Structures are given as C-alpha cells and as structure tokens.
Amino acid sequence: TVGVVRGLREPGVRALLALTLALIGCATIAYRLLEGWRWIDALYFSVVTIATVGYGDLAPKTDGGKLFTVFYIMGGIGLFVS
C-alpha cells in the first residue's frame, strides 16, 4: 500500500487515474444510452472491456454500441499502457 500512496502523490499518476475514471464513466453512460443496459451492467461492461478481460456475458447488440466499443477499446488500451 505504501507504493500506491506514493504513486498517488505523483501528478502524472493522478492525471492518468482521473482520465481512466472519466473514460469508464463516459463509457458507462454511452452503454446505458446505446444498449439500454442497467447502470450496473453498463459499468461492469465498461470496466471488463477497458481491462481487456472480456468475459463474454455481455456484448453490444446495436451498431452504435459496437462502433463505440471499437473506439473505446483503442482509447482504453492506450490509456492503460500509459
């Protein structure tokens, strides 16, 4: 836990954390609107997708949801690599 606390003191780490949380929040809203999922399902899918886990229990059905997911994955992987 000492490493986590030390890392959170770094402005760059805090900025990446804020960007990650913002991206997950935006994706949650997008999936809620595009797919009509419950909030918890939209959040769950957003986190599972950005973490590249992909359990497969949920998947976008609409074209808008599929297209959003393509760009979300590309942006999310780039953010996680940073």
N, CA, C and O atoms as a CHARMM CRD file, in Angstrom:
* protein
*
  328
    1    1 THR  N      0.81500  -1.21100   0.00000 PROA 1      0.00000
    2    1 THR  CA     0.00000   0.00000   0.00000 PROA 1      0.00000
    3    1 THR  C      0.85500   1.27000   0.00000 PROA 1      0.00000
    4    1 THR  O      0.40500   2.32600  -0.44500 PROA 1      0.00000
    5    2 VAL  N      2.07500   1.16300   0.49500 PROA 2      0.00000
    6    2 VAL  CA     2.95400   2.33000   0.52000 PROA 2      0.00000
    7    2 VAL  C      3.24900   2.79600  -0.89700 PROA 2      0.00000
    8    2 VAL  O      3.28700   3.99700  -1.16500 PROA 2      0.00000
    9    3 GLY  N      3.45800   1.84600  -1.80600 PROA 3      0.00000
   10    3 GLY  CA     3.71700   2.19100  -3.20500 PROA 3      0.00000
   11    3 GLY  C      2.53200   2.87800  -3.85500 PROA 3      0.00000
   12    3 GLY  O      2.70400   3.79900  -4.65400 PROA 3      0.00000
   13    4 VAL  N      1.33800   2.43800  -3.52000 PROA 4      0.00000
   14    4 VAL  CA     0.12400   3.05100  -4.06900 PROA 4      0.00000
   15    4 VAL  C      0.00500   4.48900  -3.58200 PROA 4      0.00000
   16    4 VAL  O     -0.26700   5.39700  -4.36800 PROA 4      0.00000
   17    5 VAL  N      0.20700   4.69000  -2.30000 PROA 5      0.00000
   18    5 VAL  CA     0.12100   6.04500  -1.74300 PROA 5      0.00000
   19    5 VAL  C      1.18300   6.94200  -2.35800 PROA 5      0.00000
   20    5 VAL  O      0.90700   8.08800  -2.71300 PROA 5      0.00000
   21    6 ARG  N      2.39500   6.42200  -2.48400 PROA 6      0.00000
   22    6 ARG  CA     3.47500   7.19200  -3.09700 PROA 6      0.00000
   23    6 ARG  C      3.14300   7.52300  -4.55700 PROA 6      0.00000
   24    6 ARG  O      3.38700   8.63700  -5.01900 PROA 6      0.00000
   25    7 GLY  N      2.58800   6.54800  -5.27100 PROA 7      0.00000
   26    7 GLY  CA     2.21200   6.77900  -6.66100 PROA 7      0.00000
   27    7 GLY  C      1.12500   7.82800  -6.80900 PROA 7      0.00000
   28    7 GLY  O      1.16200   8.63900  -7.73400 PROA 7      0.00000
   29    8 LEU  N      0.15400   7.81500  -5.89900 PROA 8      0.00000
   30    8 LEU  CA    -0.94400   8.78200  -5.97200 PROA 8      0.00000
   31    8 LEU  C     -0.49900  10.21300  -5.65900 PROA 8      0.00000
   32    8 LEU  O     -1.23100  11.16600  -5.92300 PROA 8      0.00000
   33    9 ARG  N      0.67800  10.35500  -5.11000 PROA 9      0.00000
   34    9 ARG  CA     1.22100  11.70100  -4.87600 PROA 9      0.00000
   35    9 ARG  C      1.78800  12.30800  -6.15700 PROA 9      0.00000
   36    9 ARG  O      1.98400  13.52000  -6.24100 PROA 9      0.00000
   37   10 GLU  N      2.04600  11.47800  -7.13400 PROA 10     0.00000
   38   10 GLU  CA     2.60800  11.94500  -8.40900 PROA 10     0.00000
   39   10 GLU  C      1.49800  12.53400  -9.28000 PROA 10     0.00000
   40   10 GLU  O      0.47500  11.88600  -9.49900 PROA 10     0.00000
   41   11 PRO  N      1.69100  13.75400  -9.77500 PROA 11     0.00000
   42   11 PRO  CA     0.66700  14.38600 -10.61700 PROA 11     0.00000
   43   11 PRO  C      0.34600  13.58100 -11.87700 PROA 11     0.00000
   44   11 PRO  O     -0.81000  13.53300 -12.29800 PROA 11     0.00000
   45   12 GLY  N      1.34100  12.95700 -12.47500 PROA 12     0.00000
   46   12 GLY  CA     1.09800  12.16700 -13.67700 PROA 12     0.00000
   47   12 GLY  C      0.22600  10.95800 -13.41300 PROA 12     0.00000
   48   12 GLY  O     -0.64600  10.62700 -14.21600 PROA 12     0.00000
   49   13 VAL  N      0.45500  10.30300 -12.29800 PROA 13     0.00000
   50   13 VAL  CA    -0.34700   9.13800 -11.92300 PROA 13     0.00000
   51   13 VAL  C     -1.77700   9.56500 -11.63900 PROA 13     0.00000
   52   13 VAL  O     -2.72600   8.90500 -12.06200 PROA 13     0.00000
   53   14 ARG  N     -1.93000  10.67000 -10.92200 PROA 14     0.00000
   54   14 ARG  CA    -3.27900  11.17000 -10.62800 PROA 14     0.00000
   55   14 ARG  C     -4.00500  11.55500 -11.90500 PROA 14     0.00000
   56   14 ARG  O     -5.20600  11.31500 -12.02800 PROA 14     0.00000
   57   15 ALA  N     -3.29700  12.14700 -12.85500 PROA 15     0.00000
   58   15 ALA  CA    -3.92300  12.53500 -14.12500 PROA 15     0.00000
   59   15 ALA  C     -4.38500  11.30900 -14.90400 PROA 15     0.00000
   60   15 ALA  O     -5.49000  11.29800 -15.44700 PROA 15     0.00000
   61   16 LEU  N     -3.54600  10.27700 -14.96100 PROA 16     0.00000
   62   16 LEU  CA    -3.94400   9.04700 -15.66100 PROA 16     0.00000
   63   16 LEU  C     -5.11600   8.35600 -14.97300 PROA 16     0.00000
   64   16 LEU  O     -5.99900   7.81200 -15.63600 PROA 16     0.00000
   65   17 LEU  N     -5.12200   8.37800 -13.65000 PROA 17     0.00000
   66   17 LEU  CA    -6.24100   7.80200 -12.90700 PROA 17     0.00000
   67   17 LEU  C     -7.53000   8.56700 -13.19200 PROA 17     0.00000
   68   17 LEU  O     -8.58300   7.96500 -13.40000 PROA 17     0.00000
   69   18 ALA  N     -7.44200   9.88400 -13.19900 PROA 18     0.00000
   70   18 ALA  CA    -8.62200  10.71100 -13.48900 PROA 18     0.00000
   71   18 ALA  C     -9.12000  10.46000 -14.91000 PROA 18     0.00000
   72   18 ALA  O    -10.32700  10.35800 -15.13200 PROA 18     0.00000
   73   19 LEU  N     -8.20500  10.35900 -15.87300 PROA 19     0.00000
   74   19 LEU  CA    -8.60100  10.08100 -17.25900 PROA 19     0.00000
   75   19 LEU  C     -9.25700   8.70400 -17.37500 PROA 19     0.00000
   76   19 LEU  O    -10.24500   8.53700 -18.09000 PROA 19     0.00000
   77   20 THR  N     -8.70500   7.73700 -16.67600 PROA 20     0.00000
   78   20 THR  CA    -9.26900   6.38800 -16.70900 PROA 20     0.00000
   79   20 THR  C    -10.67600   6.37100 -16.12800 PROA 20     0.00000
   80   20 THR  O    -11.58400   5.77900 -16.71200 PROA 20     0.00000
   81   21 LEU  N    -10.85800   7.01300 -14.99000 PROA 21     0.00000
   82   21 LEU  CA   -12.18600   7.06300 -14.36800 PROA 21     0.00000
   83   21 LEU  C    -13.17800   7.82900 -15.22500 PROA 21     0.00000
   84   21 LEU  O    -14.34800   7.45600 -15.31000 PROA 21     0.00000
   85   22 ALA  N    -12.71300   8.90400 -15.86500 PROA 22     0.00000
   86   22 ALA  CA   -13.58700   9.67600 -16.75900 PROA 22     0.00000
   87   22 ALA  C    -13.99400   8.83300 -17.96800 PROA 22     0.00000
   88   22 ALA  O    -15.15200   8.86000 -18.38600 PROA 22     0.00000
   89   23 LEU  N    -13.04500   8.08800 -18.52500 PROA 23     0.00000
   90   23 LEU  CA   -13.35100   7.24700 -19.67700 PROA 23     0.00000
   91   23 LEU  C    -14.34000   6.15200 -19.30300 PROA 23     0.00000
   92   23 LEU  O    -15.26900   5.87400 -20.06200 PROA 23     0.00000
   93   24 ILE  N    -14.15600   5.53200 -18.15500 PROA 24     0.00000
   94   24 ILE  CA   -15.09400   4.49900 -17.69500 PROA 24     0.00000
   95   24 ILE  C    -16.46900   5.11800 -17.45400 PROA 24     0.00000
   96   24 ILE  O    -17.48600   4.51500 -17.79800 PROA 24     0.00000
   97   25 GLY  N    -16.50900   6.30800 -16.87000 PROA 25     0.00000
   98   25 GLY  CA   -17.78600   6.98800 -16.64400 PROA 25     0.00000
   99   25 GLY  C    -18.50800   7.30900 -17.94400 PROA 25     0.00000
  100   25 GLY  O    -19.71300   7.08700 -18.06300 PROA 25     0.00000
  101   26 CYS  N    -17.76800   7.83300 -18.92100 PROA 26     0.00000
  102   26 CYS  CA   -18.36600   8.14200 -20.23600 PROA 26     0.00000
  103   26 CYS  C    -18.86200   6.87800 -20.92700 PROA 26     0.00000
  104   26 CYS  O    -19.93600   6.86700 -21.52800 PROA 26     0.00000
  105   27 ALA  N    -18.07300   5.81800 -20.83700 PROA 27     0.00000
  106   27 ALA  CA   -18.48200   4.56300 -21.45500 PROA 27     0.00000
  107   27 ALA  C    -19.72400   3.99300 -20.78300 PROA 27     0.00000
  108   27 ALA  O    -20.60100   3.45100 -21.45600 PROA 27     0.00000
  109   28 THR  N    -19.80300   4.11000 -19.48500 PROA 28     0.00000
  110   28 THR  CA   -20.97900   3.63300 -18.75700 PROA 28     0.00000
  111   28 THR  C    -22.23300   4.35000 -19.24200 PROA 28     0.00000
  112   28 THR  O    -23.26500   3.72500 -19.48600 PROA 28     0.00000
  113   29 ILE  N    -22.13300   5.65000 -19.37800 PROA 29     0.00000
  114   29 ILE  CA   -23.27200   6.43100 -19.88200 PROA 29     0.00000
  115   29 ILE  C    -23.59600   6.04200 -21.31900 PROA 29     0.00000
  116   29 ILE  O    -24.76400   5.89700 -21.67900 PROA 29     0.00000
  117   30 ALA  N    -22.56400   5.87200 -22.13800 PROA 30     0.00000
  118   30 ALA  CA   -22.78200   5.50700 -23.54400 PROA 30     0.00000
  119   30 ALA  C    -23.48800   4.16000 -23.66100 PROA 30     0.00000
  120   30 ALA  O    -24.43500   4.02500 -24.43500 PROA 30     0.00000
  121   31 TYR  N    -23.04100   3.17000 -22.90500 PROA 31     0.00000
  122   31 TYR  CA   -23.68700   1.85600 -22.98300 PROA 31     0.00000
  123   31 TYR  C    -25.10600   1.88700 -22.43400 PROA 31     0.00000
  124   31 TYR  O    -25.98200   1.17300 -22.92200 PROA 31     0.00000
  125   32 ARG  N    -25.32700   2.69800 -21.43900 PROA 32     0.00000
  126   32 ARG  CA   -26.68700   2.85900 -20.90600 PROA 32     0.00000
  127   32 ARG  C    -27.60500   3.40700 -22.00400 PROA 32     0.00000
  128   32 ARG  O    -28.72200   2.92400 -22.19100 PROA 32     0.00000
  129   33 LEU  N    -27.12100   4.41700 -22.72200 PROA 33     0.00000
  130   33 LEU  CA   -27.93500   5.04600 -23.76700 PROA 33     0.00000
  131   33 LEU  C    -28.01500   4.20400 -25.03600 PROA 33     0.00000
  132   33 LEU  O    -29.09500   4.04200 -25.60400 PROA 33     0.00000
  133   34 LEU  N    -26.88400   3.66700 -25.48500 PROA 34     0.00000
  134   34 LEU  CA   -26.84700   2.93700 -26.75400 PROA 34     0.00000
  135   34 LEU  C    -27.46200   1.54300 -26.66000 PROA 34     0.00000
  136   34 LEU  O    -28.15800   1.09900 -27.57300 PROA 34     0.00000
  137   35 GLU  N    -27.20400   0.87200 -25.56800 PROA 35     0.00000
  138   35 GLU  CA   -27.66000  -0.51600 -25.42800 PROA 35     0.00000
  139   35 GLU  C    -28.87500  -0.66900 -24.51800 PROA 35     0.00000
  140   35 GLU  O    -29.53400  -1.70900 -24.52300 PROA 35     0.00000
  141   36 GLY  N    -29.16800   0.37200 -23.73800 PROA 36     0.00000
  142   36 GLY  CA   -30.30000   0.28500 -22.82700 PROA 36     0.00000
  143   36 GLY  C    -30.04900  -0.60800 -21.62700 PROA 36     0.00000
  144   36 GLY  O    -30.99000  -1.07600 -20.98600 PROA 36     0.00000
  145   37 TRP  N    -28.76600  -0.84600 -21.31900 PROA 37     0.00000
  146   37 TRP  CA   -28.42700  -1.69000 -20.18500 PROA 37     0.00000
  147   37 TRP  C    -28.68500  -0.97500 -18.86900 PROA 37     0.00000
  148   37 TRP  O    -28.70000   0.25400 -18.80900 PROA 37     0.00000
  149   38 ARG  N    -28.88900  -1.76200 -17.81200 PROA 38     0.00000
  150   38 ARG  CA   -28.96700  -1.18400 -16.46900 PROA 38     0.00000
  151   38 ARG  C    -27.62500  -0.54400 -16.15200 PROA 38     0.00000
  152   38 ARG  O    -26.59800  -0.91700 -16.71800 PROA 38     0.00000
  153   39 TRP  N    -27.64200   0.43000 -15.23400 PROA 39     0.00000
  154   39 TRP  CA   -26.40700   1.14500 -14.88600 PROA 39     0.00000
  155   39 TRP  C    -25.31000   0.18900 -14.44300 PROA 39     0.00000
  156   39 TRP  O    -24.15900   0.34000 -14.85300 PROA 39     0.00000
  157   40 ILE  N    -25.64600  -0.78400 -13.61800 PROA 40     0.00000
  158   40 ILE  CA   -24.64100  -1.70300 -13.10000 PROA 40     0.00000
  159   40 ILE  C    -24.04400  -2.55100 -14.22100 PROA 40     0.00000
  160   40 ILE  O    -22.84500  -2.83000 -14.21900 PROA 40     0.00000
  161   41 ASP  N    -24.87900  -2.95900 -15.17600 PROA 41     0.00000
  162   41 ASP  CA   -24.38000  -3.74100 -16.30800 PROA 41     0.00000
  163   41 ASP  C    -23.47700  -2.89100 -17.20300 PROA 41     0.00000
  164   41 ASP  O    -22.44600  -3.36100 -17.68400 PROA 41     0.00000
  165   42 ALA  N    -23.87200  -1.64100 -17.42100 PROA 42     0.00000
  166   42 ALA  CA   -23.06700  -0.73700 -18.24800 PROA 42     0.00000
  167   42 ALA  C    -21.71200  -0.47000 -17.60100 PROA 42     0.00000
  168   42 ALA  O    -20.69000  -0.46400 -18.28600 PROA 42     0.00000
  169   43 LEU  N    -21.69600  -0.24900 -16.29100 PROA 43     0.00000
  170   43 LEU  CA   -20.43800  -0.03400 -15.57200 PROA 43     0.00000
  171   43 LEU  C    -19.57800  -1.29800 -15.61600 PROA 43     0.00000
  172   43 LEU  O    -18.38200  -1.23300 -15.89800 PROA 43     0.00000
  173   44 TYR  N    -20.18400  -2.42600 -15.34000 PROA 44     0.00000
  174   44 TYR  CA   -19.48000  -3.70700 -15.36300 PROA 44     0.00000
  175   44 TYR  C    -18.82300  -3.94300 -16.72200 PROA 44     0.00000
  176   44 TYR  O    -17.64400  -4.29100 -16.79200 PROA 44     0.00000
  177   45 PHE  N    -19.58500  -3.75300 -17.80000 PROA 45     0.00000
  178   45 PHE  CA   -19.04300  -3.98000 -19.13800 PROA 45     0.00000
  179   45 PHE  C    -17.93300  -2.99100 -19.45100 PROA 45     0.00000
  180   45 PHE  O    -16.94800  -3.34800 -20.09800 PROA 45     0.00000
  181   46 SER  N    -18.08200  -1.75100 -18.99800 PROA 46     0.00000
  182   46 SER  CA   -17.05700  -0.73400 -19.22600 PROA 46     0.00000
  183   46 SER  C    -15.73800  -1.12500 -18.57500 PROA 46     0.00000
  184   46 SER  O    -14.67900  -0.99800 -19.19000 PROA 46     0.00000
  185   47 VAL  N    -15.79400  -1.59500 -17.35100 PROA 47     0.00000
  186   47 VAL  CA   -14.58000  -1.97200 -16.63000 PROA 47     0.00000
  187   47 VAL  C    -13.97300  -3.24400 -17.22100 PROA 47     0.00000
  188   47 VAL  O    -12.76200  -3.30900 -17.43000 PROA 47     0.00000
  189   48 VAL  N    -14.79500  -4.24800 -17.49100 PROA 48     0.00000
  190   48 VAL  CA   -14.29900  -5.50500 -18.05400 PROA 48     0.00000
  191   48 VAL  C    -13.66300  -5.27100 -19.41900 PROA 48     0.00000
  192   48 VAL  O    -12.64900  -5.88800 -19.74600 PROA 48     0.00000
  193   49 THR  N    -14.24800  -4.39200 -20.20900 PROA 49     0.00000
  194   49 THR  CA   -13.72900  -4.12300 -21.54700 PROA 49     0.00000
  195   49 THR  C    -12.41600  -3.34800 -21.48800 PROA 49     0.00000
  196   49 THR  O    -11.45800  -3.71100 -22.17100 PROA 49     0.00000
  197   50 ILE  N    -12.35600  -2.29300 -20.69100 PROA 50     0.00000
  198   50 ILE  CA   -11.14000  -1.48200 -20.63800 PROA 50     0.00000
  199   50 ILE  C     -9.97900  -2.27100 -20.03100 PROA 50     0.00000
  200   50 ILE  O     -8.81900  -1.99900 -20.34000 PROA 50     0.00000
  201   51 ALA  N    -10.27900  -3.23400 -19.18100 PROA 51     0.00000
  202   51 ALA  CA    -9.24500  -4.06900 -18.58200 PROA 51     0.00000
  203   51 ALA  C     -8.87400  -5.23900 -19.48900 PROA 51     0.00000
  204   51 ALA  O     -8.02400  -6.05400 -19.12900 PROA 51     0.00000
  205   52 THR  N     -9.49300  -5.32700 -20.64500 PROA 52     0.00000
  206   52 THR  CA    -9.28900  -6.37700 -21.66300 PROA 52     0.00000
  207   52 THR  C     -9.54300  -7.77800 -21.11400 PROA 52     0.00000
  208   52 THR  O     -8.92400  -8.74200 -21.56300 PROA 52     0.00000
  209   53 VAL  N    -10.45000  -7.89400 -20.14800 PROA 53     0.00000
  210   53 VAL  CA   -10.79400  -9.20700 -19.59700 PROA 53     0.00000
  211   53 VAL  C    -11.77800  -9.89400 -20.53300 PROA 53     0.00000
  212   53 VAL  O    -11.52500 -11.01500 -20.97500 PROA 53     0.00000
  213   54 GLY  N    -12.89500  -9.24200 -20.84300 PROA 54     0.00000
  214   54 GLY  CA   -13.86000  -9.75500 -21.80000 PROA 54     0.00000
  215   54 GLY  C    -14.45000 -11.10700 -21.45400 PROA 54     0.00000
  216   54 GLY  O    -14.17000 -12.09200 -22.13600 PROA 54     0.00000
  217   55 TYR  N    -15.25200 -11.17500 -20.42000 PROA 55     0.00000
  218   55 TYR  CA   -15.87700 -12.44100 -20.02500 PROA 55     0.00000
  219   55 TYR  C    -16.85800 -12.97600 -21.06500 PROA 55     0.00000
  220   55 TYR  O    -17.05400 -14.18700 -21.15900 PROA 55     0.00000
  221   56 GLY  N    -17.47400 -12.09200 -21.84400 PROA 56     0.00000
  222   56 GLY  CA   -18.39800 -12.53500 -22.88300 PROA 56     0.00000
  223   56 GLY  C    -19.83500 -12.67700 -22.44000 PROA 56     0.00000
  224   56 GLY  O    -20.68500 -13.07700 -23.23500 PROA 56     0.00000
  225   57 ASP  N    -20.13100 -12.35700 -21.18300 PROA 57     0.00000
  226   57 ASP  CA   -21.50900 -12.47600 -20.72100 PROA 57     0.00000
  227   57 ASP  C    -22.38500 -11.34400 -21.22400 PROA 57     0.00000
  228   57 ASP  O    -23.60100 -11.50400 -21.32700 PROA 57     0.00000
  229   58 LEU  N    -21.78600 -10.19800 -21.54200 PROA 58     0.00000
  230   58 LEU  CA   -22.49200  -9.08200 -22.16300 PROA 58     0.00000
  231   58 LEU  C    -21.76800  -8.72100 -23.45500 PROA 58     0.00000
  232   58 LEU  O    -20.54600  -8.83500 -23.55300 PROA 58     0.00000
  233   59 ALA  N    -22.53400  -8.28900 -24.42800 PROA 59     0.00000
  234   59 ALA  CA   -21.94400  -7.83500 -25.69000 PROA 59     0.00000
  235   59 ALA  C    -22.89600  -6.83400 -26.31500 PROA 59     0.00000
  236   59 ALA  O    -24.11200  -7.00400 -26.23000 PROA 59     0.00000
  237   60 PRO  N    -22.36200  -5.78700 -26.94300 PROA 60     0.00000
  238   60 PRO  CA   -23.22700  -4.81400 -27.60000 PROA 60     0.00000
  239   60 PRO  C    -23.99700  -5.46700 -28.74600 PROA 60     0.00000
  240   60 PRO  O    -23.46200  -6.29800 -29.48000 PROA 60     0.00000
  241   61 LYS  N    -25.24000  -5.08000 -28.87900 PROA 61     0.00000
  242   61 LYS  CA   -26.09700  -5.62300 -29.94000 PROA 61     0.00000
  243   61 LYS  C    -26.34600  -4.59600 -31.04600 PROA 61     0.00000
  244   61 LYS  O    -26.56500  -4.96900 -32.19900 PROA 61     0.00000
  245   62 THR  N    -26.31600  -3.31500 -30.70400 PROA 62     0.00000
  246   62 THR  CA   -26.60500  -2.27600 -31.68900 PROA 62     0.00000
  247   62 THR  C    -25.33900  -1.90100 -32.45000 PROA 62     0.00000
  248   62 THR  O    -24.22500  -2.08700 -31.96100 PROA 62     0.00000
  249   63 ASP  N    -25.53000  -1.37200 -33.65200 PROA 63     0.00000
  250   63 ASP  CA   -24.37600  -0.92000 -34.43200 PROA 63     0.00000
  251   63 ASP  C    -23.64200   0.20400 -33.70800 PROA 63     0.00000
  252   63 ASP  O    -22.41200   0.24800 -33.70500 PROA 63     0.00000
  253   64 GLY  N    -24.39800   1.10900 -33.09800 PROA 64     0.00000
  254   64 GLY  CA   -23.78200   2.19800 -32.35000 PROA 64     0.00000
  255   64 GLY  C    -22.95300   1.68900 -31.19000 PROA 64     0.00000
  256   64 GLY  O    -21.85400   2.18500 -30.94300 PROA 64     0.00000
  257   65 GLY  N    -23.46900   0.71000 -30.48500 PROA 65     0.00000
  258   65 GLY  CA   -22.74000   0.12000 -29.36700 PROA 65     0.00000
  259   65 GLY  C    -21.47700  -0.58500 -29.81600 PROA 65     0.00000
  260   65 GLY  O    -20.44600  -0.50900 -29.14700 PROA 65     0.00000
  261   66 LYS  N    -21.55300  -1.27400 -30.95000 PROA 66     0.00000
  262   66 LYS  CA   -20.38000  -1.96700 -31.47900 PROA 66     0.00000
  263   66 LYS  C    -19.30800  -0.97500 -31.92600 PROA 66     0.00000
  264   66 LYS  O    -18.12600  -1.15300 -31.63300 PROA 66     0.00000
  265   67 LEU  N    -19.72400   0.06100 -32.63100 PROA 67     0.00000
  266   67 LEU  CA   -18.75800   1.07600 -33.07200 PROA 67     0.00000
  267   67 LEU  C    -18.13400   1.80000 -31.88900 PROA 67     0.00000
  268   67 LEU  O    -16.92600   2.03500 -31.86300 PROA 67     0.00000
  269   68 PHE  N    -18.95800   2.14900 -30.91600 PROA 68     0.00000
  270   68 PHE  CA   -18.42000   2.79800 -29.71900 PROA 68     0.00000
  271   68 PHE  C    -17.39500   1.89700 -29.05000 PROA 68     0.00000
  272   68 PHE  O    -16.34700   2.37300 -28.61300 PROA 68     0.00000
  273   69 THR  N    -17.68000   0.61100 -28.96500 PROA 69     0.00000
  274   69 THR  CA   -16.77300  -0.32900 -28.30900 PROA 69     0.00000
  275   69 THR  C    -15.42100  -0.38900 -29.00900 PROA 69     0.00000
  276   69 THR  O    -14.38700  -0.47700 -28.34700 PROA 69     0.00000
  277   70 VAL  N    -15.41700  -0.34400 -30.32900 PROA 70     0.00000
  278   70 VAL  CA   -14.15800  -0.35500 -31.07900 PROA 70     0.00000
  279   70 VAL  C    -13.27700   0.81100 -30.64200 PROA 70     0.00000
  280   70 VAL  O    -12.10100   0.62100 -30.33200 PROA 70     0.00000
  281   71 PHE  N    -13.84100   2.01000 -30.61800 PROA 71     0.00000
  282   71 PHE  CA   -13.05800   3.19000 -30.24700 PROA 71     0.00000
  283   71 PHE  C    -12.74000   3.21100 -28.75000 PROA 71     0.00000
  284   71 PHE  O    -11.67900   3.68500 -28.34400 PROA 71     0.00000
  285   72 TYR  N    -13.64000   2.71000 -27.95300 PROA 72     0.00000
  286   72 TYR  CA   -13.41500   2.63300 -26.50800 PROA 72     0.00000
  287   72 TYR  C    -12.23900   1.70700 -26.19500 PROA 72     0.00000
  288   72 TYR  O    -11.40100   2.02600 -25.35100 PROA 72     0.00000
  289   73 ILE  N    -12.18100   0.57600 -26.86900 PROA 73     0.00000
  290   73 ILE  CA   -11.07900  -0.35900 -26.65100 PROA 73     0.00000
  291   73 ILE  C     -9.75300   0.27000 -27.05600 PROA 73     0.00000
  292   73 ILE  O     -8.76900   0.17200 -26.32200 PROA 73     0.00000
  293   74 MET  N     -9.72200   0.91100 -28.21200 PROA 74     0.00000
  294   74 MET  CA    -8.47100   1.54100 -28.67500 PROA 74     0.00000
  295   74 MET  C     -8.01600   2.61700 -27.70400 PROA 74     0.00000
  296   74 MET  O     -6.83600   2.67900 -27.35900 PROA 74     0.00000
  297   75 GLY  N     -8.92700   3.45900 -27.26300 PROA 75     0.00000
  298   75 GLY  CA    -8.58100   4.50600 -26.31000 PROA 75     0.00000
  299   75 GLY  C     -8.21600   3.93900 -24.94600 PROA 75     0.00000
  300   75 GLY  O     -7.28100   4.41400 -24.30100 PROA 75     0.00000
  301   76 GLY  N     -8.93900   2.94600 -24.51700 PROA 76     0.00000
  302   76 GLY  CA    -8.68800   2.34500 -23.21000 PROA 76     0.00000
  303   76 GLY  C     -7.35900   1.62900 -23.12900 PROA 76     0.00000
  304   76 GLY  O     -6.65400   1.74100 -22.12700 PROA 76     0.00000
  305   77 ILE  N     -7.00900   0.90000 -24.16300 PROA 77     0.00000
  306   77 ILE  CA    -5.72000   0.20700 -24.16300 PROA 77     0.00000
  307   77 ILE  C     -4.58800   1.22200 -24.15300 PROA 77     0.00000
  308   77 ILE  O     -3.60400   1.05100 -23.43500 PROA 77     0.00000
  309   78 GLY  N     -4.72300   2.27600 -24.94500 PROA 78     0.00000
  310   78 GLY  CA    -3.70200   3.32000 -24.95100 PROA 78     0.00000
  311   78 GLY  C     -3.53100   3.96200 -23.58200 PROA 78     0.00000
  312   78 GLY  O     -2.41300   4.24000 -23.14800 PROA 78     0.00000
  313   79 LEU  N     -4.63500   4.19000 -22.92100 PROA 79     0.00000
  314   79 LEU  CA    -4.59500   4.78700 -21.59000 PROA 79     0.00000
  315   79 LEU  C     -3.96700   3.84100 -20.57500 PROA 79     0.00000
  316   79 LEU  O     -3.16000   4.26100 -19.74500 PROA 79     0.00000
  317   80 PHE  N     -4.33700   2.56700 -20.64100 PROA 80     0.00000
  318   80 PHE  CA    -3.77800   1.59300 -19.71100 PROA 80     0.00000
  319   80 PHE  C     -2.28200   1.40500 -19.92700 PROA 80     0.00000
  320   80 PHE  O     -1.53900   1.22200 -18.96200 PROA 80     0.00000
  321   81 VAL  N     -1.83400   1.44500 -21.16100 PROA 81     0.00000
  322   81 VAL  CA    -0.41400   1.28000 -21.45400 PROA 81     0.00000
  323   81 VAL  C      0.37900   2.45900 -20.88500 PROA 81     0.00000
  324   81 VAL  O      1.52000   2.30700 -20.45000 PROA 81     0.00000
  325   82 SER  N     -0.25300   3.63900 -20.89900 PROA 82     0.00000
  326   82 SER  CA     0.42300   4.81900 -20.35500 PROA 82     0.00000
  327   82 SER  C      0.68000   4.64400 -18.89100 PROA 82     0.00000
  328   82 SER  O      1.24300   5.53300 -18.25200 PROA 82     0.00000
